């Protein structure tokens, strides 16, 4: 019976996402396969619907907070590194990607809970399985497979980058599910599901490890740089065009060089403030959260100061470049 429960858990964890993502046609076989897997899970796996609810809730939250923003950052990197297509950024597109991340997170969250309960796999194994399954799901879709394998720097960079996003999501989903299980333990002590879930996810589910908070903060900082930077640049295109209307080519080169300088500064800020071991000043989660909020605020402050200086200096630089060009045109050339 235990072997049948393990097989059913694996079939539901993998079969439902594959049925949704495989191909692009809309067929009844998808609904039939999903319904059959859910019915089999409800009959053969104790506490199946409870596991499904907890996995979907925890996975959706992790998808909205980690997976969706991580995918958006990865997509921005692919767009920037692609030599053929100009990178485009839209707030609506970002919201759509984050919502898709929540949906994907809910699907993979269900599988993560079922596998960890039935097979008693470790957290590391769960991260590897989710990263492999999630990347495989992206490759099953024709349009997404094209982006992963051909756009940007190619499959050698794109596939590991998206797999890393899935792995970070799996870490966050495990912690969030642990928090949910911890609350259920206090409210419904003694139920069959709680006893198994507590053994699987731990009794300290209502606490988040310091490194998990650190990873989430690092992703927030990278997201601010990759998303907010191009957004500010988009609204300043007309301003820069007016400033450099006399020297458009020079102005374009200047803006590219400034972008490189900004990204170097922001990358240095993230590297200077990242922590690889828990500092002694973080005895509790609240102290670490306060420090991480200061990091995010510092990033926003640096970004605001640099963009403010850029806005104030652009007219002066534009006038200097225009004056130099007019002076060169007015100066008569000597005839040898």
Order of alpha helices (4+ residues) and beta strands (2+ residues): alpha-alpha-alpha-alpha-alpha-alpha-alpha-alpha-alpha-alpha-alpha-alpha-alpha-alpha
